[in-house]
């Protein structure tokens, strides 16, 4: 009888363990390659909502920083853009409701409310050096994702197995 009870407890324990392993619980910013369901990279987020993507513009070779926040609906909202040169591919002014500022030689478009469920990004192969800024630290994406890869950037919840399968960008330095 005791052996039967022990087996029952063991089975219940494993069922609970399996259920906990497959239920998504960890919110993350996910960088999923577009052409495969293979290995992805992610940044686990808890109460943090802000992150940025910094890159070197391919023509004028100066830094551009796109600043984002995660909304309550787990969408991505661009709220600021910083760049150093007016040139091809850069805005010359702010849109309606946004503000344009020049500070210490850099140009800022602030008060942006550009809301996305996701966006696509191609990790630069030569100069771009795409870097995620999270909690005031910089994480070059080329350390976690092969340069030249096109990725879908989105916020989603990951279960234990997905976290184990992916690459935690914060741990890749």
C-alpha positions in Angstrom: 0.0 0.0 0.0 2.8 2.5 0.9 4.6 1.6 -2.3 1.5 2.3 -4.3 1.1 5.7 -2.5 4.7 6.6 -3.2 4.2 5.8 -6.9 1.1 8.0 -6.9 2.9 10.9 -5.3 5.8 10.5 -7.8 3.5 10.4 -10.8 1.6 13.5 -9.5 5.0 15.3 -8.9 6.1 14.6 -12.5 2.8 15.7 -13.9 3.0 19.0 -12.0 6.7 19.4 -13.2 5.7 18.8 -16.8 2.8 21.2 -16.6 5.1 23.9 -15.1 7.7 23.3 -17.8 5.3 23.9 -20.7 3.3 26.8 -19.3 4.7 30.1 -20.6 5.6 32.4 -17.6 8.7 34.4 -18.5 8.0 37.6 -20.5 10.8 38.3 -22.9 11.9 40.4 -25.9 12.4 37.7 -28.5 14.6 37.9 -31.6 13.3 35.0 -33.8 15.0 34.3 -37.2 12.4 34.9 -39.9 13.5 31.9 -42.1 13.5 29.2 -39.4 11.9 28.1 -36.2 15.4 27.3 -34.9 17.4 28.9 -32.2 16.2 32.4 -31.2 17.7 34.9 -28.8 15.8 36.7 -26.0 16.0 39.1 -23.2 14.0 38.1 -20.1 12.0 41.1 -18.7 10.1 41.3 -15.5 9.0 44.8 -14.5 11.4 46.4 -17.0 9.7 48.0 -20.0 12.4 50.0 -21.7 15.0 48.9 -24.3 16.8 50.4 -27.2 18.4 49.3 -30.4 21.6 51.2 -31.4 23.3 50.8 -34.8 25.7 52.6 -37.1 24.0 54.2 -40.1 25.3 52.6 -43.3 25.8 55.9 -45.3 26.9 58.5 -42.8 28.5 56.1 -40.3 27.1 57.8 -37.2 25.1 56.3 -34.4 21.3 55.9 -34.4 19.4 54.9 -31.3 15.7 53.8 -31.5 14.1 53.7 -28.0 11.2 51.4 -27.2 8.9 50.5 -24.4 6.8 47.4 -23.8 3.1 48.4 -23.4 0.6 46.8 -21.1 -0.8 44.8 -24.0 2.7 43.4 -24.6 3.2 45.4 -27.7 6.3 47.4 -28.6 6.0 51.2 -28.8 8.8 53.4 -30.2 8.9 56.5 -28.1 12.2 58.2 -29.3 14.7 58.3 -32.1 18.2 59.8 -31.8 20.5 60.4 -34.7 23.6 62.5 -35.4 23.3 63.4 -39.1 20.6 64.6 -41.5 21.1 62.4 -44.5 19.5 59.8 -46.6 17.1 57.7 -44.6 16.8 60.0 -41.6 13.7 62.1 -40.8 14.0 65.9 -41.2 11.3 66.7 -38.7 8.8 65.2 -36.2 5.4 63.9 -37.1 2.1 65.4 -35.7 2.2 65.2 -31.8 5.9 64.5 -31.7 8.7 66.9 -30.7 12.0 67.6 -32.5 15.0 68.7 -30.5 18.7 69.3 -31.1 20.9 68.6 -28.1 24.7 68.6 -28.1 24.9 68.0 -31.8 22.4 65.1 -31.9 18.8 65.2 -33.2 16.0 63.7 -31.2 12.4 63.0 -32.1 10.5 62.5 -28.9 7.0 61.8 -27.8 6.6 59.1 -30.5 3.8 56.7 -30.1 4.5 54.3 -32.9 2.9 51.0 -31.7 3.8 47.6 -33.2 2.9 44.0 -32.3 6.4 43.2 -33.7 9.0 44.5 -36.2 11.7 43.0 -38.4 15.4 43.7 -38.1 18.3 42.5 -40.2 21.4 42.1 -38.1 24.2 44.0 -39.9 27.1 42.2 -41.4 29.6 45.0 -42.0 29.2 48.3 -40.1 25.8 48.4 -38.4 26.9 46.6 -35.2 23.2 46.3 -34.0 23.3 46.5 -30.2 20.4 46.1 -27.7 20.5 48.6 -24.8 18.8 47.1 -21.8 19.1 48.5 -18.2 21.8 50.9 -19.4 24.0 48.1 -20.7 24.8 47.3 -24.3 24.6 43.8 -25.8 25.9 43.4 -29.4 23.4 41.2 -31.2 26.1 39.6 -33.3 27.2 37.7 -30.2 23.9 35.9 -30.1 22.6 36.1 -33.7 24.6 35.4 -36.9 25.2 38.7 -38.8 23.0 39.0 -41.9 20.1 37.2 -40.2 16.7 38.8 -40.5 14.8 38.5 -37.2 11.3 39.2 -36.0 11.4 41.3 -32.7 8.4 40.8 -30.4 7.4 40.4 -26.8 6.1 37.1 -25.8 6.0 34.7 -22.8 8.4 31.7 -22.8 8.1 28.4 -21.0 11.0 26.7 -19.4 11.8 24.6 -22.5 11.7 27.6 -24.8 14.1 29.4 -22.5 16.4 26.4 -22.5 16.3 26.2 -26.3 17.0 29.9 -26.9 20.0 32.1 -26.2 19.7 34.5 -23.3 21.3 37.7 -24.6 22.1 38.9 -21.1 24.2 35.8 -20.5 26.0 35.8 -23.9 28.7 38.4 -22.9 
